[in-house]
Amino acid sequence: MRRHLSPSGDSGPRRHRRALAVLAALVMALAGLLGLNGVVGTASAATDYTQSVTQVSATQAQITFTPTTPAKYVITHYLVDGANQQNVQMASSSGAWTFTVSGLTNGSVLTYSFTYEKNGAQYDTPQFTYTQGGSSPGAVATPAFSPAGGTFSSAQTVTISDATSGATVHYTLDGSAPTASSATYTGPLSITATTTVKAIAVLSGSTDSAVATATYTIGASAGCPTQSDTPDFGSNVHIFDPSMGNAAIQAQLDAQFNQMKDTNTAQFSENRVADLYKPGTYSVQDNVGFYTSVAGLGQNPDDVTINGDVTVDAFNTSDQGNATQNFWRSAENLAINPSTGADRWAVAQAAPFRRIDVHGGLNLYPASYGYASGGYIADTKVSGQTASISQQQWYTRDSNLGSWNGGVWNMVFSGVNGAPANTFPSPPETTLATTPVSRDVPYLYLDSTGKYRVFLPSLRTNASGPSWANGSTPGTSLPMSQFYVVKAGDTAATINNALAQGCNLFVTPGVYHLSQTLNITKANTVVLGIGYPTFIPDNGVNAMQVADVDGVRLKGLLFDAGTTNSAALLTVGPSGSSASHASNPTSIQDVFFRIGGEVAGKATTSLVVNSGNTLIDHIWAWRADHGTAGTVGWTTNTADTGLIVNGANVLATGLFVEHYQKYEVVWNGEGGKTIFFQNEMPYDPPNQSAWMSSPGVNGYAAYKVGAGVTTHEAWGLGSYCYFNVNPSVNSYHAFEVPNTAGVKFHDALTVSLGNVGTITHVINDTGAVTPSNTTPSNVISYP
């Protein structure tokens, strides 16, 4: 978001990124890192290695490369149906190197080759081909397992299928090669202990299938290899102790703030930092710049007390008192005794204020009383007044406030003691007594023995007030020994290896390029980021995929689209997911998406939610409207949709989605709910004909509920337009919903910023055209 009255923010120097290297450069660079001589040759004979491809499910095949002498690395280069070449470093296990290709269908043709190291030199193999569902003409299709092999916390029911009609499947459970004389598969197998299942399919008159293999690691033998309980978090994590002295801590805070504060130079930099305070009392002034997380390491907020301030303001002369670009910074899990009686947190998007005990007031506007465009508070107590004043919108969840003052367009509260009455639109305050379902964020803390743990708050229903209001937050905790600490030098392969072994992830501040999708397959996996760790998918891969399992928690991540288009940055559950996760949902909290701004990023969709009951708690999906030169434009940073929800009974609390080029939110799942929505339509449609959702319908709705949906409810929704490239552009409406009694909207509004473009209706054909004086057109209820 960049309000039209704010400074341009476009003048900062662009931070250089290397373009994609050609394959030869890739392997030469890897050779240099491994201390090799860099010779690249052609494999002289197949006696150097064996290779194979095994179908492991209907949509996956595992490539295996086994060198005759140990190799320091193996890279596979593959195409599916002749397109979109991928170059991936394979994972090593017991001398064999493997990689699993996903997204296949029956008949998909996989073309692949290898680059491998042998005695200090590198060799390239010829290309090979494999067809999913069959190995050669006349052969029976390779059997497929469901679920695919992996590590599981409990027994699994495994089915084996085959795509060849009439084929009989035979299998073994002892690791031996199956034959037509092995046990005949007649129904699901119960796998209660670690087992390798092998299967072959036979059909009279046809060639037997290739052997399919899957290993299921069950129970005690599964789990993350033990990590340190006092890990090295790397140089971007600053851990403060009262014994360091306030002057020394202040000097370090000031030095990093000077690097991170400037809107023109730091906003799209790759600096990332986290400031963590051990339990105790500090007298410091902590000014919070871009990509900075500030957090206490106590189990409860009052274990760390700041006698001073944790401040965000319009810090720079170039801001001209405007706080609308104060993005990407956070404060969490501490108490503040403000130096002047009120702390200041004047932020825009992606700047959460969580688990804070403010012994005084809280000002959400800049000291200049200039423009501000935030924001989000949760699980917080403010004993004095919380004042929004110039904030255009704000969402507060599960908190206690002494009082509230202010409101420009859209102030929303759920589960907040001390919230104002529901008075939308005058003043524009929407209040729900409770939050239907919530679960506070996982967080790092120090236990009484000085070891690090991650606390996992319990699920709450119909909550009000902070989770810690009556003492400690209810929940459980995990030792850091079960977390792989992601830091500089980690690749997608190392991260995926940790996930496959059963580790949770603690992601430290940094920028991580991904050559393959990060796959979260295990229930209850925690991925906790601090200091705005940023995942950038390269070569068009999707950044992260979460399986349709219980209890995955994602918190504190920034997904930044790469320059080659990704279909999606984050997907939760495969298409068609239908399981209920009501008792233990997946949660997506303080997870942010960016298309353009630093690089000319591209991604068709930022977030796809297929799993039922998912909690979306504070996201900002942003197609950049400003950035470094060459990274923003209608055909430059392309992105269709910020969020697609297909799962049932999904709840969004604090949904910020801006500037996408088609429908910005598409909600197809039944039973969905949204509490607070903030949107700006794309600034840059070049003309009306380039931005039509259907013949005769101008523009795209910001929030579309699928035509077949019968139950959906939303509260406190604002959509604004500012068509500065072509002010004659119009959107017919901001919200498009089925006309049915079960689809209900409360307190929705539209605004034309400076009368630069128009929105004809608020929701469907209801609501007046946007006024010319930057004031809202309101609809209190629909239908």
LUMKOLSE-136284 format. One line per 8 residues: number of its first residue (from 1); their letters; for each residue x negated, y negated, z negated of C-alpha. Coordinates in Angstrom, 1 decimal, decimal comma, m for minus. Example, Ala and Ser with C-alpha at 12.3 -4.5 7.8 and 13.67 -1.06 7.14 Angstrom:
<pts>
1> as> m12,3/4,5/m7,8; m13,7/1,1/m7,1
</pts>
This chain:
<pts>
1> mrrhlsps> 0,0/0,0/0,0; m1,2/m3,5/0,8; 1,3/m6,2/0,3; 1,3/m8,8/3,1; 0,4/m11,5/0,7; m2,8/m9,7/m0,5; m6,3/m10,3/0,8; m7,2/m8,2/3,8
9> gdsgprrh> m9,6/m5,8/2,1; m10,9/m4,9/5,6; m14,3/m6,6/5,4; m16,2/m4,1/3,3; m19,0/m2,2/5,1; m18,1/1,2/6,4; m19,8/4,1/4,6; m21,5/6,3/7,2
17> rralavla> m20,4/9,9/7,6; m22,2/12,4/9,8; m20,3/13,6/12,8; m19,8/17,3/13,2; m23,0/19,0/14,1; m23,2/21,4/17,0; m23,6/25,0/16,0; m27,3/25,1/16,6
25> alvmalag> m27,8/22,1/14,3; m25,7/23,8/11,7; m27,7/26,9/11,5; m31,0/25,1/11,7; m30,0/22,9/8,8; m29,0/25,9/6,8; m32,3/27,5/7,6; m34,1/24,5/6,3
33> llglngvv> m32,2/24,6/3,1; m33,1/28,2/2,6; m36,8/27,7/3,4; m36,7/29,6/6,7; m38,8/28,9/9,8; m35,8/27,9/11,8; m36,3/30,3/14,7; m33,1/31,2/16,4
41> gtasaatd> m33,0/34,3/18,6; m30,6/36,8/20,0; m30,1/40,1/18,2; m32,2/42,6/20,0; m30,3/45,7/19,1; m27,2/46,8/17,3; m29,5/48,8/15,0; m30,0/45,5/13,1
49> ytqsvtqv> m26,5/45,7/11,8; m23,1/47,2/11,8; m19,9/45,2/12,1; m16,2/45,8/11,9; m12,8/44,2/11,5; m10,1/45,6/9,2; m6,5/44,6/9,1; m5,6/43,9/5,4
57> satqaqit> m2,1/42,6/5,9; 0,3/41,6/8,7; m1,3/38,2/8,8; m4,9/38,8/7,7; m8,0/40,6/9,0; m11,3/41,0/7,2; m14,5/40,7/9,2; m17,4/42,7/7,8
65> ftpttpak> m21,1/42,4/8,8; m23,7/44,8/7,2; m27,3/44,1/8,1; m29,8/47,0/7,9; m32,2/44,7/6,0; m31,1/42,2/3,4; m30,1/38,8/4,8; m30,2/35,4/3,1
73> yvithylv> m27,1/34,3/4,9; m24,6/35,3/7,6; m22,3/32,9/9,5; m19,4/34,1/11,5; m18,1/32,1/14,4; m14,5/33,0/15,4; m11,6/31,9/17,5; m8,0/33,0/17,3
81> dganqqnv> m6,4/33,4/20,7; m9,3/31,5/22,3; m8,7/28,3/20,3; m10,0/26,2/17,4; m13,4/27,7/16,7; m14,4/28,1/13,1; m17,9/28,5/11,7; m17,9/30,0/8,2
89> qmasssga> m20,7/31,2/5,9; m19,6/34,7/4,9; m19,6/36,0/1,3; m22,0/38,7/0,2; m21,2/41,8/m1,9; m23,4/44,8/m2,3; m25,3/44,1/0,9; m22,2/43,6/3,1
97> wtftvsgl> m21,0/40,2/4,2; m17,2/39,6/4,5; m14,8/36,9/5,5; m11,0/37,2/5,7; m9,2/35,4/8,6; m5,6/34,3/7,8; m2,7/33,1/9,9; m2,7/36,0/12,3
105> tngsvlty> 0,3/37,6/14,0; 0,8/41,0/15,6; m1,2/40,8/18,9; m3,4/37,9/17,9; m6,8/38,3/19,5; m9,8/37,5/17,4; m13,1/36,6/19,2; m16,1/36,5/16,9
113> sftyekng> m19,9/36,6/16,7; m22,5/36,2/14,0; m25,6/34,3/13,2; m27,8/36,0/10,6; m31,2/35,8/8,9; m33,8/38,6/9,1; m37,3/38,3/7,7; m37,3/34,5/7,9
121> aqydtpqf> m35,9/34,3/11,5; m32,3/33,8/12,7; m30,5/35,8/15,3; m27,2/35,5/17,2; m25,1/38,5/18,1; m23,0/39,0/21,2; m19,2/38,2/20,9; m16,8/40,9/19,8
129> tytqggss> m13,0/41,1/20,1; m10,3/42,5/17,8; m6,6/42,6/18,3; m4,4/42,3/15,2; m2,0/45,3/15,0; m4,2/47,6/17,1; m7,8/48,4/17,9; m7,8/49,6/21,5
137> pgavatpa> m5,3/50,4/24,3; m3,4/53,5/23,4; m4,4/53,3/19,7; m2,0/53,2/16,8; m1,9/49,9/15,0; m4,0/49,6/11,9; m1,9/49,9/8,7; m1,3/46,8/6,6
145> fspaggtf> m1,1/46,5/2,8; 1,2/44,3/0,8; 0,0/42,6/m1,3; m3,5/42,4/0,1; m6,3/43,7/m2,0; m7,6/41,4/m4,8; m7,9/40,8/m8,5; m4,7/41,1/m10,6
153> ssaqtvti> m3,9/40,8/m14,3; m1,4/43,6/m14,2; m0,4/46,7/m12,2; 0,7/46,2/m8,6; 3,3/47,9/m6,4; 1,6/48,3/m3,0; 3,4/49,0/0,2; 1,8/50,2/3,4
161> sdatsgat> 3,3/49,5/6,8; 2,4/50,1/10,4; 3,4/48,2/13,5; 3,5/51,3/15,8; 6,9/52,8/15,9; 7,0/56,5/14,8; 3,5/56,5/13,4; 2,8/58,4/10,1
169> vhytldgs> 0,5/56,8/7,5; m1,9/58,9/5,5; m3,9/57,5/2,6; m6,5/58,1/m0,1; m7,0/56,6/m3,5; m10,5/57,9/m4,3; m12,4/55,8/m1,7; m12,8/58,7/0,7
177> aptassat> m12,0/58,4/4,4; m8,4/59,3/5,1; m7,5/61,8/7,8; m4,3/63,4/9,1; m4,6/65,9/6,3; m4,6/63,3/3,5; m1,5/62,4/1,5; 1,4/61,1/3,5
185> ytgplsit> 2,7/57,7/2,6; 6,5/57,9/1,8; 7,0/54,9/m0,4; 5,4/52,2/m2,6; 2,3/53,1/m4,6; 1,9/52,1/m8,2; m1,6/50,9/m8,7; m2,2/50,7/m12,5
193> atttvkai> m6,1/50,7/m12,6; m8,8/49,4/m10,3; m8,4/51,4/m7,1; m9,6/51,4/m3,5; m6,8/52,4/m1,1; m7,6/53,6/2,4; m5,1/54,3/5,1; m4,9/55,6/8,6
201> avlsgstd> m1,9/55,9/11,0; m1,5/58,7/13,4; 1,0/59,4/16,3; 1,0/62,4/18,5; m0,4/61,5/22,0; m2,1/58,4/20,7; m5,5/57,5/19,3; m5,6/57,4/15,5
209> savataty> m5,7/53,9/14,1; m8,7/52,3/12,6; m9,0/52,8/8,8; m7,5/50,1/6,7; m9,1/49,4/3,2; m7,9/47,4/0,3; m9,4/47,2/m3,3; m7,1/46,3/m6,2
217> tigasagc> m8,9/45,2/m9,3; m6,6/45,5/m12,3; m6,6/44,4/m15,9; m9,7/44,4/m18,0; m12,1/44,7/m15,1; m10,6/41,5/m13,6; m11,5/38,0/m14,6; m14,0/35,2/m14,3
225> ptqsdtpd> m17,6/36,0/m15,0; m18,4/34,3/m18,3; m19,3/30,6/m17,8; m20,9/28,3/m20,4; m18,7/26,8/m23,2; m20,9/23,7/m23,2; m21,5/23,3/m19,4; m23,6/20,8/m17,5
233> fgsnvhif> m20,9/18,6/m15,9; m23,5/16,8/m13,7; m24,7/13,2/m13,5; m21,3/11,7/m12,6; m19,8/12,6/m16,0; m20,8/10,3/m18,8; m20,2/11,7/m22,3; m20,2/9,2/m25,1
241> dpsmgnaa> m20,8/9,9/m28,8; m20,4/7,3/m31,6; m24,0/8,0/m32,6; m25,2/6,4/m29,3; m24,2/3,0/m30,7; m21,7/0,6/m29,2; m24,3/m1,6/m27,5; m25,8/1,3/m25,5
249> iqaqldaq> m22,4/2,6/m24,5; m21,3/m0,9/m23,4; m24,4/m1,4/m21,3; m23,6/1,9/m19,4; m20,0/1,0/m19,0; m20,9/m2,5/m17,6; m23,5/m1,1/m15,2; m21,1/1,4/m13,6
257> fnqmkdtn> m18,2/m1,1/m13,6; m20,3/m3,5/m11,6; m20,8/m0,8/m9,0; m17,2/0,3/m9,0; m15,2/m2,9/m9,3; m15,3/m4,8/m6,0; m12,2/m4,3/m3,8; m14,0/m5,0/m0,6
265> taqfsenr> m17,0/m2,7/m1,2; m15,9/m0,1/m3,7; m12,4/0,7/m2,5; m13,6/3,1/0,2; m17,0/4,1/m1,2; m17,9/7,6/m2,3; m18,8/6,7/m5,9; m17,0/8,9/m8,4
273> vadlykpg> m17,3/8,8/m12,2; m15,7/10,0/m15,4; m16,3/8,5/m18,9; m15,5/10,9/m21,7; m15,5/9,9/m25,3; m16,1/12,5/m28,1; m13,9/12,2/m31,1; m14,7/9,1/m33,2
281> tysvqdnv> m14,3/5,3/m33,1; m15,8/2,9/m30,6; m15,9/m0,9/m30,3; m16,2/m1,4/m26,6; m14,6/m3,1/m23,6; m14,0/m0,5/m21,0; m13,2/m2,1/m17,6; m12,0/0,6/m15,2
289> gfytsvag> m13,0/0,4/m11,6; m12,3/2,4/m8,5; m12,5/6,3/m8,7; m13,0/6,2/m12,5; m11,4/8,4/m15,1; m11,5/7,4/m18,8; m10,5/10,0/m21,3; m10,9/11,1/m24,9
297> lgqnpddv> m12,2/14,5/m25,8; m10,0/15,0/m28,9; m7,2/17,4/m29,0; m4,8/14,5/m29,7; m4,9/10,9/m28,6; m5,8/9,4/m32,0; m8,9/11,6/m32,3; m10,6/8,9/m30,2
305> tingdvtv> m10,0/5,3/m31,0; m11,2/2,3/m28,9; m11,4/m0,9/m30,9; m11,3/m3,1/m27,9; m9,6/m2,6/m24,5; m9,3/m0,1/m21,6; m8,6/m2,7/m18,9; m7,6/m3,0/m15,3
313> dafntsdq> m7,0/m6,5/m13,9; m7,4/m8,4/m10,7; m11,1/m8,5/m11,4; m12,7/m10,0/m8,3; m12,6/m13,5/m6,8; m11,6/m11,9/m3,5; m8,5/m10,4/m5,1; m7,1/m13,9/m5,6
321> gnatqnfw> m5,3/m12,7/m8,7; m3,6/m9,9/m6,7; m3,6/m6,4/m8,2; m1,8/m4,5/m5,3; m5,0/m2,7/m4,3; m6,0/m1,4/m7,8; m5,8/2,2/m6,8; m7,5/5,4/m7,9
329> rsaenlai> m8,4/5,0/m11,6; m7,0/6,6/m14,8; m6,9/6,5/m18,6; m5,9/9,5/m20,8; m5,9/11,0/m24,3; m7,1/8,2/m26,6; m5,9/5,4/m28,9; m6,4/1,7/m28,3
337> npstgadr> m6,5/m1,1/m30,8; m6,4/m4,0/m28,3; m8,7/m6,9/m29,0; m6,0/m9,5/m28,3; m3,0/m7,6/m29,4; m2,1/m6,2/m26,0; m4,0/m3,9/m23,6; m3,9/m4,7/m19,8
345> wavaqaap> m3,3/m2,1/m17,2; m2,5/m4,0/m14,0; m2,6/m1,3/m11,3; m1,0/m0,2/m8,1; m0,7/3,4/m6,9; m2,7/6,5/m8,1; m3,6/5,0/m11,5; m1,9/7,1/m14,2
353> frridvhg> m1,8/6,0/m17,9; m1,3/9,2/m19,9; m1,4/10,4/m23,5; m2,3/7,0/m24,8; m1,5/5,6/m28,2; m1,5/1,8/m27,9; m1,5/0,1/m31,3; 0,0/m3,1/m29,9
361> glnlypas> 1,4/m4,2/m26,6; 0,7/m3,2/m23,0; 0,6/m5,7/m20,1; 1,1/m4,1/m16,7; 0,5/m7,3/m14,7; m2,7/m9,3/m13,9; m3,7/m12,1/m16,2; m3,1/m14,4/m13,3
369> ygyasggy> 0,5/m13,3/m13,1; m0,2/m12,4/m9,5; 1,3/m9,6/m7,4; 1,2/m6,0/m8,7; 2,5/m2,8/m7,2; 2,4/0,2/m9,6; 2,7/2,5/m11,4; 3,0/5,4/m13,8
377> iadtkvsg> 3,0/6,0/m17,6; 3,6/9,4/m19,3; 3,3/11,0/m22,7; 2,4/7,7/m24,2; 3,3/5,6/m27,3; 3,2/1,8/m27,2; 4,0/0,3/m30,6; 4,6/m3,2/m29,3
385> qtasisqq> 6,1/m4,5/m26,1; 5,4/m3,1/m22,7; 5,7/m6,0/m20,1; 5,9/m5,4/m16,4; 6,5/m9,0/m15,4; 5,2/m9,1/m11,7; 5,2/m5,4/m11,1; 7,4/m4,5/m8,2
393> qwytrdsn> 8,2/m1,0/m9,4; 7,2/1,3/m12,2; 8,1/4,8/m13,6; 7,7/5,8/m17,3; 8,3/9,3/m18,5; 8,5/11,1/m21,9; 7,2/8,1/m24,0; 7,9/5,8/m26,9
401> lgswnggv> 8,0/2,1/m26,3; 8,5/m0,7/m28,9; 10,3/m2,6/m26,2; 10,3/m3,3/m22,5; 10,2/m6,7/m20,7; 10,5/m7,3/m16,9; 11,5/m5,8/m13,7; 11,3/m7,0/m10,1
409> wnmvfsgv> 12,9/m4,3/m7,9; 12,8/m0,8/m9,3; 12,0/0,1/m12,9; 12,8/3,8/m13,8; 12,6/5,6/m17,2; 13,3/9,2/m18,1; 12,9/10,6/m21,6; 11,7/7,2/m23,0
417> ngapantf> 12,6/6,1/m26,5; 12,8/2,3/m26,5; 13,6/2,1/m22,8; 16,0/m0,6/m21,7; 19,6/0,3/m20,9; 20,7/1,4/m17,5; 21,5/m1,9/m15,8; 20,5/m1,5/m12,1
425> psppettl> 20,5/m3,7/m10,1; 20,6/m6,7/m12,5; 18,1/m6,2/m14,1; 16,8/m3,4/m11,8; 16,4/m0,8/m14,5; 17,4/2,9/m14,1; 17,3/4,9/m17,3; 17,8/8,7/m17,9
433> attpvsrd> 18,0/9,8/m21,5; 15,8/12,8/m20,9; 13,6/14,4/m18,3; 15,2/17,6/m17,0; 11,9/19,6/m16,9; 8,4/18,4/m17,6; 5,0/19,8/m18,6; 2,2/17,5/m19,6
441> vpylylds> m1,1/17,7/m17,9; m4,0/20,1/m18,8; m6,9/18,2/m20,4; m10,4/18,8/m21,6; m11,2/18,6/m25,3; m13,9/19,6/m27,9; m13,0/22,1/m30,5; m14,3/22,1/m34,1
449> tgkyrvfl> m17,3/24,1/m33,2; m18,4/21,7/m30,5; m17,3/23,9/m27,5; m15,3/22,6/m24,7; m11,8/23,9/m24,0; m8,9/23,0/m21,7; m5,5/22,5/m23,4; m2,4/23,7/m21,5
457> pslrtnas> 0,8/21,9/m22,8; 4,0/23,9/m22,9; 7,0/23,5/m20,6; 9,6/21,1/m21,9; 13,3/20,9/m20,9; 15,4/17,8/m21,5; 12,5/16,1/m23,1; 12,2/12,6/m24,7
465> gpswangs> 9,2/11,0/m26,3; 5,5/12,0/m26,2; 4,7/15,7/m26,5; 2,4/14,8/m29,5; 4,9/12,6/m31,3; 5,3/15,1/m34,2; 1,7/16,2/m34,4; m0,3/18,3/m31,8
473> tpgtslpm> 1,1/18,9/m28,4; 2,6/22,4/m28,3; 0,8/24,8/m25,9; m2,2/27,1/m25,6; m5,9/26,5/m24,6; m8,5/28,2/m22,5; m12,3/28,2/m23,2; m14,6/26,7/m20,6
481> sqfyvvka> m16,1/30,1/m20,3; m13,1/30,8/m18,0; m13,7/27,8/m15,8; m16,1/27,5/m12,9; m17,5/23,9/m13,0; m17,5/22,5/m9,4; m20,2/19,9/m8,8; m22,6/18,6/m6,3
489> gdtaatin> m23,8/21,4/m3,9; m20,7/23,5/m4,1; m19,1/24,5/m0,8; m15,7/25,9/0,1; m17,4/29,4/0,0; m18,7/29,0/m3,5; m15,4/27,6/m4,7; m13,4/30,4/m3,1
497> nalaqgcn> m15,8/33,0/m4,5; m15,1/31,6/m8,0; m11,3/31,7/m7,4; m11,5/35,2/m6,1; m13,3/36,3/m9,2; m10,5/35,0/m11,4; m12,0/31,7/m12,5; m10,2/28,5/m13,1
505> lfvtpgvy> m11,8/25,4/m11,6; m13,0/22,3/m13,4; m13,8/19,8/m10,6; m16,3/17,1/m11,5; m16,5/13,7/m9,8; m17,8/14,0/m6,2; m16,9/14,3/m2,5; m16,6/17,9/m1,3
513> hlsqtlni> m16,4/18,8/2,4; m14,5/22,0/3,1; m15,3/24,3/6,0; m12,6/26,7/5,0; m9,3/26,6/3,1; m9,4/26,9/m0,7; m7,2/29,8/m1,6; m5,5/30,0/m5,0
521> tkantvvl> m3,9/33,5/m5,2; m3,7/34,2/m8,9; m1,0/33,2/m11,3; m1,7/30,7/m14,0; m4,8/29,3/m12,2; m5,8/25,9/m13,5; m7,6/23,4/m11,2; m8,5/20,3/m13,3
529> gigyptfi> m10,3/17,4/m11,7; m11,8/14,3/m13,4; m13,2/11,2/m11,8; m11,1/11,6/m8,6; m13,0/14,5/m7,0; m12,2/14,4/m3,3; m11,7/17,3/m1,0; m12,2/16,6/2,7
537> pdngvnam> m11,2/19,4/5,2; m13,6/19,6/8,2; m12,9/21,0/11,6; m9,1/20,9/11,2; m8,8/23,5/8,4; m6,1/23,1/5,8; m7,7/22,0/2,5; m5,9/24,1/m0,1
545> qvadvdgv> m3,3/26,9/m0,1; m1,5/28,1/m3,3; 0,2/31,5/m3,3; 3,8/32,0/m4,4; 2,9/32,8/m8,0; 3,7/31,6/m11,5; 2,1/28,8/m13,4; m0,6/27,3/m11,2
553> rlkgllfd> m1,6/23,8/m12,5; m3,2/21,3/m10,2; m4,3/18,0/m11,8; m6,5/15,0/m10,9; m7,4/15,7/m7,2; m7,7/13,5/m4,1; m7,3/15,1/m0,7; m8,8/12,9/2,0
561> agttnsaa> m8,0/14,0/5,6; m10,9/14,7/7,9; m11,3/13,4/11,4; m10,0/16,6/13,1; m6,3/17,0/12,5; m5,2/19,4/9,7; m1,7/20,9/9,8; m1,4/20,3/6,0
569> lltvgpsg> m3,7/19,2/3,2; m2,0/21,2/0,4; 0,6/23,9/0,7; 2,2/25,6/m2,3; 3,7/29,0/m1,4; 3,9/30,5/2,0; 6,9/29,8/4,3; 10,0/31,7/3,2
577> ssashasn> 9,0/31,8/m0,5; 12,1/32,7/m2,5; 11,0/33,8/m6,0; 12,2/31,9/m9,1; 9,4/30,4/m11,2; 11,8/28,6/m13,6; 10,1/29,8/m16,7; 6,6/29,1/m15,5
585> ptsiqdvf> 6,5/26,7/m12,5; 3,5/25,5/m10,5; 2,8/21,8/m11,3; 1,2/19,2/m9,1; 0,1/16,2/m11,3; m1,9/13,1/m10,4; m2,7/14,7/m7,0; m3,2/12,1/m4,3
593> friggeva> m3,4/12,3/m0,5; m5,1/9,8/1,9; m5,0/9,6/5,7; m7,5/7,1/6,9; m9,1/4,2/5,1; m12,6/5,5/4,7; m12,6/7,7/7,9; m10,2/8,0/10,7
601> gkattslv> m8,4/10,9/9,0; m5,6/13,0/10,6; m3,2/15,5/9,1; 0,3/16,3/10,3; 1,7/16,8/6,8; 0,0/16,0/3,5; 2,0/18,3/1,0; 4,2/21,3/1,8
609> vnsgntli> 6,1/22,8/m1,2; 7,6/26,2/m0,4; 7,6/27,7/m3,9; 10,7/27,3/m6,0; 10,9/25,3/m9,2; 7,6/23,4/m8,5; 7,0/20,3/m10,6; 5,7/17,4/m8,5
617> dhiwawra> 4,7/14,9/m11,3; 3,1/11,8/m9,9; 1,7/12,0/m6,4; 0,7/9,2/m4,0; 0,7/10,3/m0,4; m0,8/7,4/1,6; m1,3/6,9/5,3; m3,7/4,0/5,0
625> dhgtagtv> m2,5/0,6/6,1; m6,0/m0,9/5,7; m9,5/0,3/5,4; m13,0/0,1/6,9; m13,2/m0,8/10,6; m12,0/1,8/13,0; m10,1/4,0/10,5; m6,6/2,6/10,7
633> gwttntad> m4,2/2,3/13,7; m1,1/3,9/15,2; m3,1/6,4/17,3; m6,1/6,5/14,9; m5,1/7,8/11,4; m2,2/9,9/12,6; 0,2/11,6/10,2; 3,8/12,6/10,6
641> tglivnga> 5,1/13,4/7,0; 3,8/12,9/3,5; 5,9/15,6/1,7; 8,1/18,5/2,9; 10,0/20,5/0,3; 11,4/23,9/1,3; 11,5/25,5/m2,1; 14,6/25,6/m4,3
649> nvlatglf> 15,1/23,7/m7,5; 12,0/21,5/m7,0; 11,7/18,4/m9,3; 9,7/15,3/m8,4; 9,0/12,8/m11,2; 7,1/9,8/m9,8; 7,0/10,2/m6,1; 5,0/7,6/m4,1
657> vehyqkye> 4,9/8,1/m0,3; 3,9/5,4/2,2; 3,3/4,6/5,9; 3,8/8,0/7,6; 4,8/7,9/11,2; 8,0/10,1/11,1; 10,2/11,1/8,1; 8,0/10,4/5,1
665> vvwngegg> 9,8/12,9/2,9; 11,8/15,8/4,2; 13,7/17,8/1,5; 15,1/21,1/2,8; 15,3/23,1/m0,4; 18,5/23,4/m2,4; 18,9/22,0/m5,9; 16,1/19,4/m5,6
673> ktiffqne> 15,8/16,4/m7,9; 13,8/13,2/m7,6; 13,3/10,7/m10,4; 11,7/7,5/m9,0; 10,7/7,1/m5,4; 8,5/4,3/m3,9; 7,9/3,9/m0,2; 6,7/1,5/2,4
681> mpydppnq> 7,5/2,4/6,0; 4,6/2,3/8,5; 3,4/m1,2/9,2; 2,2/m0,5/12,7; 4,8/0,9/15,1; 3,8/m0,8/18,3; 7,3/m1,1/19,6; 10,8/0,3/19,0
689> sawmsspg> 10,6/3,0/21,7; 7,5/4,4/20,0; 9,4/4,9/16,7; 12,8/6,5/17,2; 14,0/9,5/15,2; 16,5/10,4/17,9; 18,0/8,8/21,0; 19,9/5,7/19,7
697> vngyaayk> 18,6/5,9/16,2; 15,9/3,3/15,4; 13,0/4,4/13,3; 12,8/7,3/10,8; 14,3/7,4/7,3; 11,8/7,3/4,5; 13,6/10,1/2,7; 15,6/12,7/4,5
705> vgagvtth> 17,6/15,5/2,9; 18,1/18,4/5,3; 21,4/18,6/7,1; 22,2/22,0/5,5; 21,5/21,1/1,9; 24,5/21,1/m0,4; 23,0/20,1/m3,7; 20,4/17,4/m4,3
713> eawglgsy> 20,2/14,4/m6,7; 17,9/11,4/m6,9; 17,5/8,3/m9,1; 15,7/5,0/m8,6; 14,5/4,9/m5,0; 13,0/2,0/m3,2; 11,9/1,7/0,5; 10,3/m1,4/2,0
721> cyfnvnps> 9,5/m2,5/5,5; 6,7/m4,8/6,8; 6,4/m4,2/10,6; 3,5/m6,6/11,0; 2,3/m5,3/14,4; 5,7/m5,9/16,0; 8,2/m7,7/13,7; 11,1/m6,9/16,1
729> vnsyhafe> 10,9/m3,2/15,0; 14,0/m1,9/13,0; 14,8/1,1/11,0; 18,4/2,1/11,0; 18,3/3,4/7,4; 15,9/4,3/4,6; 17,7/7,4/3,3; 19,3/10,0/5,4
737> vpntagvk> 21,5/12,6/3,7; 24,3/15,1/4,3; 27,7/13,7/3,5; 28,7/16,2/0,8; 29,7/15,7/m2,8; 26,8/17,8/m4,1; 24,2/15,3/m2,6; 24,1/12,3/m5,0
745> fhdaltvs> 21,9/9,2/m4,9; 21,7/6,7/m7,7; 20,2/3,2/m7,6; 18,7/3,0/m4,1; 17,4/m0,2/m2,5; 15,6/m1,6/0,6; 13,5/m4,7/1,0; 12,0/m6,5/4,0
753> lgnvgtit> 8,7/m8,0/2,9; 8,7/m11,6/4,2; 11,5/m10,6/6,7; 8,8/m8,9/8,8; 11,2/m6,3/10,4; 14,5/m5,1/9,2; 16,3/m2,0/7,8; 19,9/m2,0/8,8
761> hvindtga> 21,4/0,2/6,0; 20,2/1,6/2,7; 21,6/5,2/3,0; 23,3/6,6/6,0; 25,7/3,9/7,2; 26,0/2,4/3,7; 24,3/m0,8/2,4; 23,7/m4,2/3,9
769> vtpsnttp> 20,8/m5,1/6,2; 17,7/m6,3/4,4; 17,9/m9,9/3,5; 15,4/m12,4/5,0; 14,1/m13,7/1,7; 12,3/m10,5/0,3; 15,1/m9,5/m1,9; 16,7/m6,1/m2,2
777> snvisyp> 19,8/m4,6/m0,5; 21,1/m2,3/m3,2; 23,4/0,7/m3,4; 24,3/1,8/m6,9; 25,7/5,2/m6,1; 26,2/7,4/m3,0; 28,6/8,9/m2,1
</pts>
